[in-house]
Structure formats: C-alpha cells, structure tokens
Amino acid sequence: MQARCPRCASIFSTDRSGLQFCPNCGQQVDVPPFPGSSPEGSAAGWGGPTGPGGPGSMGPGPAVREDTPWERRATVGWFQGLFETWKRTIFSPQHFWASVKPGGSWIDALIYAWIIFTVGVVVSAPFGSLGLGRWGSAAVLEQLQQLPPESREALRQVMGNVGVGHLVASVILYPLWIIIVAAILHLSCLVLGAAKNGYYATFRVLGYAAATNIIGMVPCLGFLAFIYGIVLTVLGIASVQETTLGRATGAVLLPLALLLCCLCAGIAFLGAGLAAMLGQLKT
C-alpha cells in the first residue's frame, strides 16, 4: 500500500495501517486502514486493551514500534533526527514511548544521551561564568576584598581552570555514569517485576529520557528538569518494559528513596561527629 506524508508530501510503501514514521522527514503519520488489513494492525492506544499486557498495561501493541528519528538519522539527517527525537520526548512522551523498540540499539541511545548532555554543558557554561551556576566561583572571589588584587586574579584563574576541567571530565565520564545508573535502575525493575524486556530496554529508556539534560544544569530550571526527567523515565519504563504505571513508578523512585535515606543518614552521622568534637573542645 502507498501512503502520503502530510508534512513533506512524499509517498512511501507500507504493509499496515496506524501510526508510523515517514522515512523521508521523520514525521509521524497515521495511515488509515486499507482493504484486507486487520483491526489489530492499527496503532494501539496508550494503555489500551490491545497492548501486550492487557488491561492496566502501559505497553502498546508491537505494531506501533518503530526506530526513533535519531536511529533513522542516516535517512532523515543527523540534526533532524536529533531534534525530532528530542521534541517528541519532551512534548509528546506518551506517543514517543509507544513507538520505541525495546530491542533497539542501545549504542544509539547512548550517543543520543551523550550529545544531549554535552549540549546541556555548553548551554550552562555561560551561567557559571556569571556566577549563577554551580561553577560560578568568580562571585565568591569578588567578595574576598581583603586579598591583594594579584592574589584574587590568580585564584580566579585557578578556579576557572578547575571549573573547565570539571565540565570536560563530566562530558568524558558521562557514558560510564549512565551505564551505572541504568544498571541500578534495572536492578530496581527486576525487584519490582518491571524488567520484561531486559537491561538494554531500560538503558534505552534512560538514554532517551536524558532529553531534559539540555536545560537540567541551567540555574532555576534544573529542579524542574529533574522532576520532568523522572516523569519521562516512569512513562518510558511503563511502555518499553511493558509493565504497569505503578510498578514503573516504584522502580524509578526506589533508588532515589534509598539514595535520600543514605544522604540523610550521612548528614546525621556527620552532625553527630561535629557535635561530639565541639563538646570535647568546650571541655
């Protein structure tokens, strides 16, 4: 059957109806049913009865699974594939996750997340130089008026070099970081029975959910990006791992809860140690 893309007007061949992607521009196309097609061949709704998990499952039927625009960058172009994937993840996550293949390339997801993170680092760098970000050490140095001008300038250069080194190191080590985080998240999925399609499906979710990293390090927007990243990850685990929304939420929040408990315990232990030291000094 021949279908026409409403965006670029190109005609492409397809053997089914329902939601799919134009091989020319990457736009999502809803191909109408054609004679001889099965009703089940159409795109399943989000959490609909035709999903593989049945009622309550967040996984759509396999008919809507396609390569992401980024994974079709050889056809649609690198920038177009990157931008279309980012746009769909951010603005239409339910439709995007419904189209992600659980068994697709994890390398493509890693490269995508790496590029997005690098762009986020570049975007956040000017805020650090203005003293608004986490690397804004210049604002602190300006307050040390008691130091001679030469000393302040030397310290400013040292702190600037440290900030640049931290940025470069974070970009270089990002692949290792996301691999480790994906392993922790997948372990949580295994514990809660939300790991039907294996580790690489979890990794792909984490990789494409990294779309929020573009604004995640910008002051005043970082917390909102963090929260939305959690939401994207929950929706992605539910769809790509073909599990319920409740299990996906638990799998994503469990490592965060354990991390929070460890931080609280560490702060309490540090506070107790400082209190003991101060008590000894007073005596």
C-alpha positions as CSV (number, residue, x, y, z in Angstrom):
1,M,0.0,0.0,0.0
2,Q,1.2,3.5,-0.8
3,A,0.8,6.3,1.9
4,R,1.5,10.0,1.6
5,C,3.1,12.1,4.3
6,P,1.1,15.2,5.1
7,R,4.2,17.1,6.0
8,C,6.6,16.6,3.1
9,A,4.1,15.1,0.6
10,S,6.4,12.2,-0.1
11,I,4.9,8.8,-0.9
12,F,6.2,5.7,0.8
13,S,5.3,2.0,0.9
14,T,3.8,0.3,4.0
15,D,2.2,-3.0,4.7
16,R,0.0,-1.8,7.6
17,S,-2.2,1.0,8.8
18,G,-1.8,3.0,12.0
19,L,0.8,5.3,13.4
20,Q,4.3,5.1,11.8
21,F,7.0,7.4,10.7
22,C,7.7,8.9,7.3
23,P,11.1,7.6,6.0
24,N,11.8,10.9,4.3
25,C,11.2,13.6,7.0
26,G,10.6,11.5,10.2
27,Q,7.1,13.0,10.8
28,Q,4.6,10.6,12.5
29,V,1.9,9.6,10.0
30,D,-1.5,8.0,10.9
31,V,-2.1,5.7,7.9
32,P,-5.8,4.9,7.5
33,P,-7.0,1.3,7.4
34,F,-6.9,-0.3,3.9
35,P,-8.7,-3.3,2.5
36,G,-7.5,-6.5,3.9
37,S,-5.9,-5.1,7.0
38,S,-6.7,-6.4,10.4
39,P,-8.1,-4.1,13.1
40,E,-5.3,-5.3,15.4
41,G,-2.8,-4.0,12.9
42,S,-3.7,-0.4,13.7
43,A,-1.9,1.5,16.4
44,A,-2.9,0.6,19.9
45,G,-3.9,3.3,22.3
46,W,-1.8,4.2,25.3
47,G,-2.6,1.5,27.9
48,G,-5.4,0.2,25.7
49,P,-6.8,-3.3,25.6
50,T,-4.7,-4.3,22.6
51,G,-1.4,-3.8,24.5
52,P,0.6,-6.9,25.2
53,G,0.0,-6.6,28.9
54,G,-3.8,-6.4,28.6
55,P,-5.9,-4.1,30.8
56,G,-3.8,-1.9,33.1
57,S,-0.6,-2.4,31.0
58,M,1.1,0.7,29.7
59,G,2.7,-1.1,26.8
60,P,1.1,-0.6,23.3
61,G,0.9,-3.3,20.7
62,P,4.0,-4.1,18.8
63,A,2.6,-2.7,15.6
64,V,3.5,0.9,16.6
65,R,7.1,0.1,17.4
66,E,9.5,2.0,15.1
67,D,13.0,3.2,15.1
68,T,13.3,6.6,16.6
69,P,14.1,9.5,14.3
70,W,17.6,9.6,15.8
71,E,18.0,5.9,14.9
72,R,17.0,6.8,11.3
73,R,19.4,9.7,11.1
74,A,21.1,8.2,8.0
75,T,17.8,8.8,6.2
76,V,16.4,11.9,7.8
77,G,19.7,13.6,8.7
78,W,21.6,13.9,11.9
79,F,20.2,17.2,13.1
80,Q,16.7,16.4,12.0
81,G,16.8,13.0,13.7
82,L,18.2,14.5,16.9
83,F,15.8,17.4,17.1
84,E,12.7,15.3,16.2
85,T,13.6,12.7,18.9
86,W,14.1,15.4,21.5
87,K,10.9,17.3,20.5
88,R,8.8,14.1,20.7
89,T,10.3,13.1,24.0
90,I,9.7,16.4,25.6
91,F,6.3,17.4,24.2
92,S,4.6,14.1,23.4
93,P,6.2,11.5,25.6
94,Q,3.3,9.1,25.6
95,H,3.3,8.8,21.8
96,F,7.1,8.7,21.7
97,W,7.5,5.9,24.2
98,A,4.7,3.9,22.5
99,S,6.9,3.9,19.4
100,V,10.3,3.0,21.0
101,K,11.5,-0.5,20.3
102,P,12.6,-2.4,23.5
103,G,15.3,-4.3,21.5
104,G,16.6,-1.4,19.5
105,S,20.2,-0.2,19.5
106,W,21.5,0.8,23.0
107,I,24.5,2.4,21.3
108,D,22.2,4.8,19.5
109,A,20.6,5.7,22.8
110,L,24.0,6.2,24.5
111,I,25.2,8.5,21.7
112,Y,22.0,10.5,21.8
113,A,22.2,11.0,25.6
114,W,25.9,11.9,25.3
115,I,25.2,14.6,22.7
116,I,22.3,16.0,24.7
117,F,24.4,16.1,27.9
118,T,27.2,17.9,26.0
119,V,24.8,20.4,24.7
120,G,23.5,21.0,28.2
121,V,27.0,21.5,29.5
122,V,27.6,24.1,26.8
123,V,24.3,25.9,27.5
124,S,25.1,26.0,31.2
125,A,28.6,27.3,30.9
126,P,27.7,31.0,30.5
127,F,25.7,30.9,33.7
128,G,28.7,29.5,35.5
129,S,30.9,32.4,34.3
130,L,28.2,34.9,35.5
131,G,28.3,33.4,39.0
132,L,24.8,31.9,38.6
133,G,25.7,28.2,38.3
134,R,27.4,25.6,40.3
135,W,30.8,26.7,38.8
136,G,30.3,30.4,39.5
137,S,33.4,30.8,41.7
138,A,34.1,34.3,40.4
139,A,31.3,35.7,42.5
140,V,32.8,34.2,45.7
141,L,36.3,35.5,44.8
142,E,34.9,39.0,44.3
143,Q,33.8,39.1,47.9
144,L,37.4,38.4,49.2
145,Q,38.3,42.1,49.1
146,Q,40.9,41.7,51.7
147,L,43.2,39.8,49.3
148,P,45.6,41.7,47.1
149,P,44.5,42.2,43.5
150,E,47.2,39.9,42.2
151,S,46.1,37.1,44.6
152,R,42.5,37.5,43.6
153,E,43.3,37.3,40.0
154,A,45.5,34.2,40.5
155,L,42.7,32.5,42.5
156,R,40.2,33.5,39.8
157,Q,42.2,31.8,37.1
158,V,42.8,28.7,39.2
159,M,39.0,28.3,40.0
160,G,38.2,29.0,36.3
161,N,40.5,26.2,35.2
162,V,39.0,23.9,37.8
163,G,35.5,24.7,36.5
164,V,36.5,24.0,32.9
165,G,38.3,20.8,34.0
166,H,35.1,19.7,35.8
167,L,33.0,20.3,32.7
168,V,35.3,18.4,30.4
169,A,35.6,15.5,32.9
170,S,31.8,15.3,33.3
171,V,31.4,15.0,29.5
172,I,34.1,12.4,29.1
173,L,32.8,10.3,32.0
174,Y,29.1,10.6,31.2
175,P,28.9,7.3,29.3
176,L,30.2,5.4,32.3
177,W,27.8,7.3,34.6
178,I,24.7,6.5,32.5
179,I,25.7,2.8,32.2
180,I,26.0,2.5,36.0
181,V,22.7,4.4,36.6
182,A,20.9,2.2,34.1
183,A,22.2,-0.9,35.9
184,I,20.9,0.4,39.2
185,L,17.5,1.3,37.7
186,H,17.3,-2.1,36.0
187,L,18.0,-3.8,39.3
188,S,15.1,-1.9,40.8
189,C,13.0,-3.0,37.8
190,L,13.9,-6.6,38.5
191,V,13.0,-6.3,42.1
192,L,9.5,-5.0,41.3
193,G,8.9,-7.2,38.3
194,A,9.2,-4.5,35.7
195,A,12.0,-5.8,33.6
196,K,10.3,-7.9,30.9
197,N,12.5,-6.8,28.0
198,G,15.9,-6.8,29.7
199,Y,18.6,-4.4,30.7
200,Y,19.1,-2.8,27.3
201,A,15.4,-1.7,27.1
202,T,15.9,0.0,30.5
203,F,19.1,1.6,29.1
204,R,17.3,2.9,26.1
205,V,14.6,4.5,28.3
206,L,17.3,6.2,30.4
207,G,19.1,7.4,27.3
208,Y,16.2,9.0,25.6
209,A,14.8,10.4,28.9
210,A,18.1,12.3,29.0
211,A,16.4,14.9,26.8
212,T,15.9,17.1,29.9
213,N,19.7,17.5,30.3
214,I,19.7,20.4,27.8
215,I,18.2,22.6,30.5
216,G,19.0,20.4,33.5
217,M,22.1,22.4,34.5
218,V,20.6,25.9,33.9
219,P,20.0,27.7,37.3
220,C,16.4,27.9,38.3
221,L,15.4,25.3,35.7
222,G,17.5,22.3,37.0
223,F,15.0,21.1,39.6
224,L,12.0,21.3,37.1
225,A,14.1,19.4,34.5
226,F,15.0,16.8,37.2
227,I,11.3,16.2,38.1
228,Y,10.2,16.1,34.4
229,G,13.1,13.6,33.8
230,I,11.7,11.3,36.4
231,V,8.2,11.6,34.8
232,L,9.7,10.7,31.4
233,T,11.6,7.8,32.9
234,V,8.5,6.4,34.6
235,L,6.4,6.6,31.3
236,G,9.3,5.1,29.4
237,I,9.7,2.1,31.7
238,A,6.0,1.5,31.7
239,S,5.8,1.4,27.9
240,V,9.1,-0.1,26.8
241,Q,9.2,-2.7,29.6
242,E,5.5,-3.3,29.0
243,T,4.5,-3.1,32.7
244,T,2.0,-1.2,34.8
245,L,2.5,2.5,35.6
246,G,2.5,1.6,39.4
247,R,5.4,-0.8,39.0
248,A,7.3,1.6,36.7
249,T,6.9,4.4,39.3
250,G,8.1,2.2,42.1
251,A,11.1,1.0,40.1
252,V,12.2,4.6,39.3
253,L,11.5,6.0,42.8
254,L,13.1,3.1,44.8
255,P,16.7,4.0,44.0
256,L,16.0,7.7,44.7
257,A,14.4,6.9,48.0
258,L,17.4,4.7,49.0
259,L,19.8,7.5,48.0
260,L,17.8,10.0,50.0
261,C,17.9,7.7,53.1
262,C,21.7,7.3,52.7
263,L,22.2,11.1,52.4
264,C,20.1,11.7,55.5
265,A,22.0,9.1,57.4
266,G,25.3,10.6,56.3
267,I,24.2,14.1,57.3
268,A,23.0,12.8,60.7
269,F,26.3,10.9,61.2
270,L,28.4,14.0,60.2
271,G,26.3,16.2,62.5
272,A,26.8,13.9,65.5
273,G,30.5,13.8,64.8
274,L,30.7,17.6,64.7
275,A,28.7,17.9,67.9
276,A,31.0,15.5,69.7
277,M,34.0,17.4,68.5
278,L,32.6,20.7,69.7
279,G,31.7,19.1,73.0
280,Q,35.3,18.0,73.5
281,L,36.6,21.4,72.6
282,K,34.4,23.1,75.2
283,T,35.6,20.8,77.9
